[in-house]
Amino acid sequence: MSIENTLRERGSRYGDFTDHAQLSDDLQRCCERAPNWAGLPAWQRWGLRIILDKVARMLTGDPSYVDNAHDMVGYSKLIEDRLLAAERAAQGPELPLDWASSQKPQSLS
């Protein structure tokens, strides 16, 4: 497939490149002005940027193209997995469910 055919195909799916780029850039600039943006780790900012790019694709191109929604769910899952891992790490090691019942009572003597 020639690059011209690829660009034509993508244009019909995602809309005009200039329109898409402008909307994606506008959405990202809005997020960059948010108070918490600068404090986010790179993986979280990048995940959000990609999600915003998929939103822009839906709004400038074919809004029914399932792959855009699928990608947004995927990037959200990547963010969620890292947040949950950080949350678990902050809580310390997990004890087995039967840990309490396996402990011997301490004597009072």
N, CA, C and O atoms as a MOPAC input file, in Angstrom:
PM7 MOZYME 1SCF
protein

 N      0.85200 1    -1.18000 1     0.00000 1
 C      0.00000 1     0.00000 1     0.00000 1
 C      0.89700 1     1.24200 1     0.00000 1
 O      1.86700 1     1.31700 1     0.75400 1
 N      0.57100 1     2.18900 1    -0.83100 1
 C      1.36600 1     3.41500 1    -0.89400 1
 C      1.04300 1     4.32000 1     0.28900 1
 O     -0.00900 1     4.19200 1     0.91400 1
 N      1.94400 1     5.21600 1     0.58200 1
 C      1.71900 1     6.15700 1     1.69000 1
 C      0.51100 1     7.04500 1     1.40600 1
 O     -0.21000 1     7.42800 1     2.32700 1
 N      0.29200 1     7.37200 1     0.13700 1
 C     -0.87100 1     8.18900 1    -0.22800 1
 C     -2.16700 1     7.45800 1     0.11800 1
 O     -3.10500 1     8.06200 1     0.63800 1
 N     -2.21600 1     6.15300 1    -0.17300 1
 C     -3.39700 1     5.35500 1     0.16200 1
 C     -3.59100 1     5.27500 1     1.67700 1
 O     -4.70900 1     5.38500 1     2.17800 1
 N     -2.48600 1     5.08300 1     2.39200 1
 C     -2.55900 1     5.03200 1     3.85500 1
 C     -3.09400 1     6.34000 1     4.41300 1
 O     -3.96100 1     6.33400 1     5.28600 1
 N     -2.58600 1     7.45900 1     3.91800 1
 C     -3.03200 1     8.76600 1     4.40800 1
 C     -4.50100 1     9.01000 1     4.07600 1
 O     -5.23900 1     9.57500 1     4.88400 1
 N     -4.91600 1     8.59100 1     2.90400 1
 C     -6.32500 1     8.72500 1     2.50700 1
 C     -7.22100 1     7.89300 1     3.43500 1
 O     -8.26200 1     8.36000 1     3.89600 1
 N     -6.79800 1     6.66000 1     3.69500 1
 C     -7.55700 1     5.76000 1     4.57300 1
 C     -7.64200 1     6.34200 1     5.99400 1
 O     -8.71600 1     6.37000 1     6.59600 1
 N     -6.50800 1     6.80000 1     6.51600 1
 C     -6.49400 1     7.37000 1     7.87900 1
 C     -7.31800 1     8.65100 1     7.93800 1
 O     -8.01300 1     8.89800 1     8.92400 1
 N     -7.24500 1     9.45800 1     6.89800 1
 C     -8.02500 1    10.68900 1     6.86500 1
 C     -9.51300 1    10.42800 1     6.91500 1
 O    -10.26000 1    11.16300 1     7.56000 1
 N     -9.94500 1     9.37600 1     6.23200 1
 C    -11.38000 1     9.05300 1     6.26300 1
 C    -11.78900 1     8.51200 1     7.63300 1
 O    -12.94600 1     8.64900 1     8.03000 1
 N    -10.86800 1     7.90900 1     8.34600 1
 C    -11.16000 1     7.33500 1     9.65900 1
 C    -11.02700 1     8.36700 1    10.77800 1
 O    -11.85700 1     8.41300 1    11.68600 1
 N     -9.98500 1     9.19300 1    10.71100 1
 C     -9.65400 1    10.10200 1    11.81900 1
 C     -9.92200 1    11.56800 1    11.52700 1
 O     -9.75100 1    12.41000 1    12.40800 1
 N    -10.33000 1    11.88600 1    10.33000 1
 C    -10.59200 1    13.27200 1     9.98300 1
 C     -9.35000 1    13.98300 1     9.47200 1
 O     -8.26900 1    13.40200 1     9.37700 1
 N     -9.53000 1    15.22700 1     9.15600 1
 C     -8.43600 1    16.05100 1     8.64300 1
 C     -7.32900 1    16.17100 1     9.68800 1
 O     -7.59700 1    16.46200 1    10.85400 1
 N     -6.10100 1    15.94900 1     9.27000 1
 C     -4.95900 1    15.96900 1    10.19000 1
 C     -4.83600 1    17.30200 1    10.92900 1
 O     -4.56000 1    17.32200 1    12.12800 1
 N     -5.03600 1    18.40200 1    10.22900 1
 C     -4.91100 1    19.72400 1    10.85300 1
 C     -5.98900 1    19.93300 1    11.90800 1
 O     -5.70400 1    20.43600 1    12.99500 1
 N     -7.23000 1    19.54700 1    11.59600 1
 C     -8.32100 1    19.68300 1    12.56900 1
 C     -8.06700 1    18.81100 1    13.79500 1
 O     -8.23800 1    19.24900 1    14.93200 1
 N     -7.65700 1    17.57300 1    13.54200 1
 C     -7.37100 1    16.65200 1    14.64100 1
 C     -6.22800 1    17.16900 1    15.50700 1
 O     -6.32200 1    17.16500 1    16.73400 1
 N     -5.16000 1    17.60800 1    14.87200 1
 C     -3.99800 1    18.11400 1    15.62000 1
 C     -4.37600 1    19.31400 1    16.48100 1
 O     -3.94400 1    19.41900 1    17.62800 1
 N     -5.17500 1    20.21000 1    15.93200 1
 C     -5.57000 1    21.40900 1    16.68200 1
 C     -6.41900 1    21.03500 1    17.89800 1
 O     -6.16500 1    21.52000 1    19.00000 1
 N     -7.41800 1    20.18300 1    17.70900 1
 C     -8.27500 1    19.79300 1    18.82700 1
 C     -7.48300 1    19.02600 1    19.87900 1
 O     -7.64400 1    19.27900 1    21.07300 1
 N     -6.64100 1    18.10600 1    19.46400 1
 C     -5.82300 1    17.34100 1    20.39900 1
 C     -4.91300 1    18.26900 1    21.19900 1
 O     -4.78000 1    18.12000 1    22.41400 1
 N     -4.29900 1    19.20600 1    20.52800 1
 C     -3.42300 1    20.17700 1    21.18500 1
 C     -4.22000 1    21.03900 1    22.16700 1
 O     -3.76100 1    21.29500 1    23.28100 1
 N     -5.39600 1    21.48300 1    21.76500 1
 C     -6.24200 1    22.30200 1    22.64900 1
 C     -6.62100 1    21.53000 1    23.91000 1
 O     -6.55200 1    22.07000 1    25.01400 1
 N     -7.02200 1    20.27300 1    23.74900 1
 C     -7.40100 1    19.45700 1    24.90100 1
 C     -6.21400 1    19.25700 1    25.84500 1
 O     -6.35800 1    19.33400 1    27.06500 1
 N     -5.05400 1    19.00200 1    25.27300 1
 C     -3.87100 1    18.78300 1    26.10400 1
 C     -3.44000 1    20.05800 1    26.82900 1
 O     -3.01800 1    20.00400 1    27.98400 1
 N     -3.54400 1    21.18600 1    26.16300 1
 C     -3.19500 1    22.45900 1    26.81800 1
 C     -4.12400 1    22.74600 1    27.98800 1
 O     -3.68600 1    23.26600 1    29.01400 1
 N     -5.40400 1    22.41100 1    27.84400 1
 C     -6.34500 1    22.57000 1    28.96900 1
 C     -5.87800 1    21.74900 1    30.16400 1
 O     -5.86700 1    22.23500 1    31.29500 1
 N     -5.49700 1    20.51400 1    29.90900 1
 C     -5.03500 1    19.65100 1    30.99500 1
 C     -3.74400 1    20.16700 1    31.61800 1
 O     -3.56500 1    20.08900 1    32.83400 1
 N     -2.86300 1    20.68400 1    30.80900 1
 C     -1.58100 1    21.18900 1    31.31700 1
 C     -1.75700 1    22.37600 1    32.25200 1
 O     -0.87400 1    22.66700 1    33.05900 1
 N     -2.89900 1    23.07000 1    32.15100 1
 C     -3.16800 1    24.20400 1    33.04300 1
 C     -3.76000 1    23.76000 1    34.37700 1
 O     -3.87400 1    24.57000 1    35.29700 1
 N     -4.13500 1    22.50300 1    34.49500 1
 C     -4.72700 1    21.99700 1    35.73000 1
 C     -3.68300 1    21.97600 1    36.84600 1
 O     -2.50700 1    21.72100 1    36.58600 1
 N     -4.09700 1    22.24100 1    38.07100 1
 C     -3.12900 1    22.33900 1    39.17600 1
 C     -2.31900 1    21.07200 1    39.43000 1
 O     -1.18400 1    21.17600 1    39.89600 1
 N     -2.83200 1    19.90700 1    39.15200 1
 C     -2.10500 1    18.67000 1    39.46600 1
 C     -1.25300 1    18.14400 1    38.32000 1
 O     -0.49700 1    17.18800 1    38.49700 1
 N     -1.36500 1    18.75100 1    37.16300 1
 C     -0.69500 1    18.20400 1    35.97600 1
 C      0.81200 1    18.03800 1    36.17500 1
 O      1.36000 1    16.96500 1    35.92300 1
 N      1.46600 1    19.07900 1    36.61700 1
 C      2.93400 1    19.04700 1    36.72000 1
 C      3.41800 1    17.99400 1    37.70900 1
 O      4.53900 1    17.50000 1    37.57900 1
 N      2.60700 1    17.64600 1    38.68100 1
 C      3.02100 1    16.67300 1    39.68400 1
 C      2.78100 1    15.22300 1    39.28700 1
 O      3.18000 1    14.30900 1    40.00900 1
 N      2.13700 1    15.00500 1    38.15500 1
 C      1.87400 1    13.63100 1    37.72400 1
 C      3.14400 1    12.99400 1    37.19100 1
 O      3.97100 1    13.67900 1    36.58900 1
 N      3.31600 1    11.68900 1    37.40100 1
 C      4.46400 1    11.01000 1    36.78600 1
 C      4.28300 1    10.98200 1    35.26600 1
 O      3.16600 1    11.09500 1    34.76300 1
 N      5.37800 1    10.83200 1    34.55700 1
 C      5.34900 1    10.85300 1    33.08600 1
 C      4.37600 1     9.83000 1    32.52400 1
 O      3.67100 1    10.13300 1    31.56100 1
 N      4.31200 1     8.63300 1    33.08600 1
 C      3.42600 1     7.59700 1    32.54900 1
 C      1.95700 1     8.00200 1    32.66200 1
 O      1.14500 1     7.64100 1    31.81000 1
 N      1.61600 1     8.74800 1    33.70700 1
 C      0.23100 1     9.17400 1    33.87000 1
 C     -0.10100 1    10.31300 1    32.89900 1
 O     -1.16400 1    10.31900 1    32.27900 1
 N      0.82000 1    11.27600 1    32.77600 1
 C      0.59000 1    12.37200 1    31.82200 1
 C      0.49100 1    11.82400 1    30.40000 1
 O     -0.38800 1    12.22300 1    29.63700 1
 N      1.39100 1    10.91300 1    30.04800 1
 C      1.39400 1    10.38200 1    28.68300 1
 C      0.12600 1     9.58400 1    28.41100 1
 O     -0.46700 1     9.70700 1    27.33900 1
 N     -0.29300 1     8.76700 1    29.37200 1
 C     -1.53400 1     8.02000 1    29.20800 1
 C     -2.71800 1     8.93800 1    28.97200 1
 O     -3.55000 1     8.67900 1    28.10200 1
 N     -2.79400 1    10.00900 1    29.74400 1
 C     -3.87900 1    10.97600 1    29.56900 1
 C     -3.78700 1    11.66300 1    28.20900 1
 O     -4.80700 1    11.90100 1    27.56100 1
 N     -2.57600 1    11.98000 1    27.78000 1
 C     -2.40900 1    12.60700 1    26.46200 1
 C     -2.92100 1    11.69900 1    25.34800 1
 O     -3.58700 1    12.15900 1    24.42100 1
 N     -2.60900 1    10.41300 1    25.44400 1
 C     -3.04900 1     9.48900 1    24.40200 1
 C     -4.56700 1     9.36000 1    24.42700 1
 O     -5.20400 1     9.31700 1    23.37500 1
 N     -5.14700 1     9.29700 1    25.62000 1
 C     -6.60700 1     9.23800 1    25.73200 1
 C     -7.22100 1    10.48200 1    25.09000 1
 O     -8.20600 1    10.38100 1    24.35900 1
 N     -6.64500 1    11.64700 1    25.36000 1
 C     -7.15300 1    12.88200 1    24.76100 1
 C     -7.01600 1    12.85500 1    23.24200 1
 O     -7.87900 1    13.36400 1    22.52700 1
 N     -5.93900 1    12.26400 1    22.75600 1
 C     -5.76300 1    12.15500 1    21.31000 1
 C     -6.85600 1    11.27900 1    20.70500 1
 O     -7.36600 1    11.57200 1    19.62400 1
 N     -7.21300 1    10.20300 1    21.40700 1
 C     -8.29200 1     9.33300 1    20.93300 1
 C     -9.63300 1    10.07000 1    20.97200 1
 O    -10.46700 1     9.88100 1    20.08600 1
 N     -9.84500 1    10.90000 1    21.98100 1
 C    -11.06200 1    11.72300 1    22.04600 1
 C    -11.10100 1    12.65700 1    20.82800 1
 O    -12.13200 1    12.78200 1    20.16700 1
 N     -9.97700 1    13.30400 1    20.54300 1
 C     -9.91800 1    14.20700 1    19.38600 1
 C    -10.20200 1    13.44800 1    18.09200 1
 O    -10.88700 1    13.96400 1    17.20900 1
 N     -9.68600 1    12.23600 1    17.97500 1
 C     -9.95300 1    11.42600 1    16.77700 1
 C    -11.44500 1    11.16100 1    16.62500 1
 O    -11.98900 1    11.22400 1    15.52200 1
 N    -12.10100 1    10.86400 1    17.74700 1
 C    -13.54100 1    10.59100 1    17.69000 1
 C    -14.32500 1    11.83400 1    17.29100 1
 O    -15.33900 1    11.74300 1    16.59800 1
 N    -13.85000 1    12.99300 1    17.73200 1
 C    -14.59200 1    14.22800 1    17.48300 1
 C    -14.31700 1    14.84600 1    16.11800 1
 O    -15.11800 1    15.64000 1    15.62500 1
 N    -13.19200 1    14.48800 1    15.50100 1
 C    -12.88100 1    15.03900 1    14.18000 1
 C    -13.03200 1    14.00900 1    13.06600 1
 O    -13.06600 1    14.36500 1    11.88800 1
 N    -13.12200 1    12.74800 1    13.43400 1
 C    -13.23200 1    11.68100 1    12.44100 1
 C    -14.48800 1    10.86000 1    12.65600 1
 O    -15.56300 1    11.40100 1    12.91400 1
 N    -14.34400 1     9.56500 1    12.54700 1
 C    -15.46400 1     8.64300 1    12.67400 1
 C    -15.72500 1     8.34800 1    14.15500 1
 O    -14.96200 1     7.60000 1    14.76700 1
 N    -16.78300 1     8.91700 1    14.74700 1
 C    -17.03300 1     8.72700 1    16.17400 1
 C    -17.48800 1     7.30900 1    16.51400 1
 O    -17.52800 1     6.94000 1    17.68700 1
 N    -17.83200 1     6.51500 1    15.50700 1
 C    -18.29600 1     5.14500 1    15.74700 1
 C    -17.19800 1     4.10100 1    15.59400 1
 O    -17.45600 1     2.90300 1    15.71800 1
 N    -15.98000 1     4.54800 1    15.32500 1
 C    -14.87000 1     3.61800 1    15.15800 1
 C    -14.48400 1     3.07600 1    16.53300 1
 O    -13.89600 1     3.78500 1    17.34900 1
 N    -14.82000 1     1.81300 1    16.77500 1
 C    -14.68200 1     1.19200 1    18.09100 1
 C    -13.23800 1     1.19800 1    18.58500 1
 O    -13.00800 1     1.26900 1    19.79200 1
 N    -12.28200 1     1.12800 1    17.69900 1
 C    -10.88200 1     1.05100 1    18.10300 1
 C    -10.46400 1     2.23600 1    18.97700 1
 O     -9.64900 1     2.07700 1    19.88600 1
 N    -11.02000 1     3.42800 1    18.70700 1
 C    -10.67800 1     4.58800 1    19.54600 1
 C    -11.13300 1     4.36700 1    20.99000 1
 O    -10.36700 1     4.60400 1    21.92500 1
 N    -12.36800 1     3.91600 1    21.17300 1
 C    -12.87900 1     3.65200 1    22.51800 1
 C    -12.08900 1     2.52500 1    23.17500 1
 O    -11.77200 1     2.59100 1    24.36300 1
 N    -11.77700 1     1.50700 1    22.40800 1
 C    -10.99200 1     0.37800 1    22.91500 1
 C     -9.62300 1     0.85400 1    23.40700 1
 O     -9.16700 1     0.44900 1    24.47600 1
 N     -8.98000 1     1.70400 1    22.63100 1
 C     -7.67700 1     2.24700 1    23.03200 1
 C     -7.78000 1     3.07300 1    24.30700 1
 O     -6.90200 1     3.00200 1    25.16700 1
 N     -8.86100 1     3.86300 1    24.43300 1
 C     -9.02900 1     4.66900 1    25.65300 1
 C     -9.15600 1     3.77100 1    26.87500 1
 O     -8.57600 1     4.05600 1    27.92300 1
 N     -9.90800 1     2.69300 1    26.74200 1
 C    -10.04000 1     1.74300 1    27.85000 1
 C     -8.67900 1     1.12800 1    28.16800 1
 O     -8.32100 1     0.97800 1    29.33600 1
 N     -7.93000 1     0.77600 1    27.14000 1
 C     -6.61200 1     0.17500 1    27.34800 1
 C     -5.65400 1     1.10300 1    28.07900 1
 O     -4.97800 1     0.68400 1    29.01900 1
 N     -5.59300 1     2.35300 1    27.65700 1
 C     -4.69200 1     3.29300 1    28.33100 1
 C     -5.17900 1     3.60900 1    29.74400 1
 O     -4.36700 1     3.81000 1    30.64700 1
 N     -6.48900 1     3.65400 1    29.94000 1
 C     -7.02400 1     3.84200 1    31.29200 1
 C     -6.61800 1     2.67300 1    32.18300 1
 O     -6.28700 1     2.86400 1    33.35300 1
 N     -6.64500 1     1.46400 1    31.62700 1
 C     -6.25000 1     0.27200 1    32.38000 1
 C     -4.77300 1     0.31900 1    32.74100 1
 O     -4.39300 1    -0.05600 1    33.85000 1
 N     -3.94600 1     0.77000 1    31.82400 1
 C     -2.51900 1     0.89700 1    32.13600 1
 C     -2.30200 1     1.86200 1    33.29600 1
 O     -1.49600 1     1.59500 1    34.18800 1
 N     -3.01500 1     2.97500 1    33.28500 1
 C     -2.91400 1     3.94600 1    34.38000 1
 C     -3.42300 1     3.31300 1    35.67400 1
 O     -2.76800 1     3.39600 1    36.71300 1
 N     -4.60900 1     2.67400 1    35.60300 1
 C     -5.18900 1     2.06000 1    36.79200 1
 C     -4.24600 1     1.02200 1    37.39900 1
 O     -4.05600 1     1.00000 1    38.61500 1
 N     -3.66600 1     0.17800 1    36.58200 1
 C     -2.76500 1    -0.86800 1    37.09100 1
 C     -1.59700 1    -0.27500 1    37.86500 1
 O     -1.21700 1    -0.80000 1    38.91100 1
 N     -1.02900 1     0.80700 1    37.36500 1
 C      0.10200 1     1.42500 1    38.04700 1
 C     -0.33400 1     2.12500 1    39.33800 1
 O      0.39200 1     2.10700 1    40.33300 1
 N     -1.50700 1     2.73300 1    39.31900 1
 C     -2.02400 1     3.37300 1    40.53600 1
 C     -2.31700 1     2.33400 1    41.61100 1
 O     -2.00200 1     2.54700 1    42.78100 1
 N     -2.91600 1     1.21800 1    41.22400 1
 C     -3.20400 1     0.15700 1    42.18200 1
 C     -1.92600 1    -0.45400 1    42.74100 1
 O     -1.85300 1    -0.76400 1    43.93000 1
 N     -0.91800 1    -0.62800 1    41.89000 1
 C      0.36400 1    -1.16400 1    42.36100 1
 C      1.00700 1    -0.21600 1    43.36600 1
 O      1.56300 1    -0.65700 1    44.37200 1
 N      0.93300 1     1.07600 1    43.09600 1
 C      1.49700 1     2.06600 1    44.02500 1
 C      0.72400 1     2.06300 1    45.34800 1
 O      1.30700 1     2.17800 1    46.42600 1
 N     -0.58200 1     1.93200 1    45.24100 1
 C     -1.41800 1     1.88300 1    46.44400 1
 C     -1.07900 1     0.65900 1    47.28900 1
 O     -0.95400 1     0.76400 1    48.50900 1
 N     -0.93100 1    -0.49500 1    46.65400 1
 C     -0.56300 1    -1.71600 1    47.38100 1
 C      0.81600 1    -1.58200 1    48.01000 1
 O      1.02100 1    -2.00200 1    49.14900 1
 N      1.75400 1    -1.00700 1    47.28800 1
 C      3.11000 1    -0.84100 1    47.81500 1
 C      3.10300 1     0.07500 1    49.04000 1
 O      3.85500 1    -0.14700 1    49.98800 1
 N      2.25900 1     1.09700 1    49.01800 1
 C      2.18800 1     2.03300 1    50.14100 1
 C      1.57000 1     1.38400 1    51.37700 1
 O      1.85800 1     1.79300 1    52.50200 1
 N      0.72900 1     0.38200 1    51.17600 1
 C      0.08100 1    -0.29900 1    52.29600 1
 C      0.98700 1    -1.33200 1    52.94600 1
 O      0.68100 1    -1.82300 1    54.03200 1
 N      2.07200 1    -1.66200 1    52.31500 1
 C      2.97600 1    -2.66300 1    52.86300 1
 C      2.57700 1    -4.05400 1    52.41000 1
 O      1.61400 1    -4.22700 1    51.66300 1
 N      3.33300 1    -5.05100 1    52.87500 1
 C      3.05800 1    -6.41900 1    52.43000 1
 C      1.69700 1    -6.90500 1    52.93900 1
 O      1.27900 1    -6.58700 1    54.05200 1
 N      1.03100 1    -7.67300 1    52.10400 1
 C     -0.26500 1    -8.23000 1    52.48500 1
 C     -0.05000 1    -9.48200 1    53.32700 1
 O      0.85500 1   -10.27800 1    53.07600 1
 N     -0.90400 1    -9.63000 1    54.32700 1
 C     -0.87700 1   -10.84700 1    55.12800 1
 C     -1.83200 1   -11.84800 1    54.50900 1
 O     -2.83900 1   -11.45800 1    53.91800 1
 N     -1.53000 1   -13.14400 1    54.63800 1
 C     -2.46000 1   -14.13500 1    54.10700 1
 C     -3.80800 1   -14.02300 1    54.80900 1
 O     -3.87400 1   -13.59000 1    55.96000 1
 N     -4.88400 1   -14.40900 1    54.12600 1
 C     -6.22500 1   -14.31000 1    54.69400 1
 C     -6.35800 1   -15.08400 1    55.99900 1
 O     -7.10900 1   -14.66800 1    56.88200 1
 N     -5.65000 1   -16.19500 1    56.14200 1
 C     -5.76500 1   -17.00400 1    57.35200 1
 C     -4.72400 1   -16.63400 1    58.41100 1
 O     -4.54000 1   -17.37900 1    59.37400 1
 N     -4.05400 1   -15.51800 1    58.25200 1
 C     -2.98400 1   -15.12300 1    59.16000 1
 C     -3.47800 1   -15.00000 1    60.59600 1
 O     -2.84100 1   -15.53500 1    61.50300 1
 N     -4.59900 1   -14.31000 1    60.83100 1
 C     -5.08300 1   -14.07600 1    62.18900 1
 C     -5.41900 1   -15.37900 1    62.88600 1
 O     -5.12700 1   -15.53400 1    64.07200 1
 N     -6.02600 1   -16.31900 1    62.18000 1
 C     -6.40600 1   -17.57700 1    62.82000 1
 C     -5.20600 1   -18.46600 1    63.08400 1
 O     -5.30100 1   -19.38700 1    63.89500 1
 N     -4.09400 1   -18.22500 1    62.43600 1
 C     -2.91400 1   -19.05900 1    62.63200 1
 C     -2.02100 1   -18.55800 1    63.77600 1
 O     -1.04800 1   -19.21900 1    64.13900 1
 N     -2.34700 1   -17.41500 1    64.33200 1
 C     -1.52700 1   -16.85700 1    65.40200 1
 C     -1.94400 1   -17.44800 1    66.74500 1
 O     -3.13300 1   -17.56600 1    67.04100 1
 N     -0.96200 1   -17.81300 1    67.54500 1
 C     -1.23300 1   -18.34200 1    68.88600 1
 C     -1.52700 1   -17.17500 1    69.80800 1
 O     -0.88000 1   -16.13200 1    69.71600 1
 N     -2.50800 1   -17.34000 1    70.70500 1
 C     -2.76100 1   -16.26400 1    71.66700 1
 C     -1.55900 1   -16.09000 1    72.59100 1
 O     -0.91900 1   -17.06900 1    72.97500 1
 N     -1.26500 1   -14.87900 1    72.93500 1
 C     -0.15300 1   -14.59400 1    73.83500 1
 C     -0.63200 1   -14.75200 1    75.27400 1
 O     -1.75200 1   -14.37400 1    75.61800 1
 N      0.22600 1   -15.30900 1    76.09500 1
 C     -0.14800 1   -15.45500 1    77.51000 1
 C      0.01200 1   -14.11900 1    78.20900 1
 O      0.78800 1   -13.26300 1    77.78400 1
 N     -0.72300 1   -13.96000 1    79.26900 1
 C     -0.67900 1   -12.71900 1    80.03700 1
 C      0.36500 1   -12.77600 1    81.14200 1
 O      0.51100 1   -11.79900 1    81.87600 1
 N      1.08200 1   -13.85400 1    81.29100 1
 C      2.03300 1   -13.96400 1    82.40600 1
 C      3.28200 1   -13.17400 1    82.21100 1
 O      4.16000 1   -13.18300 1    83.07500 1

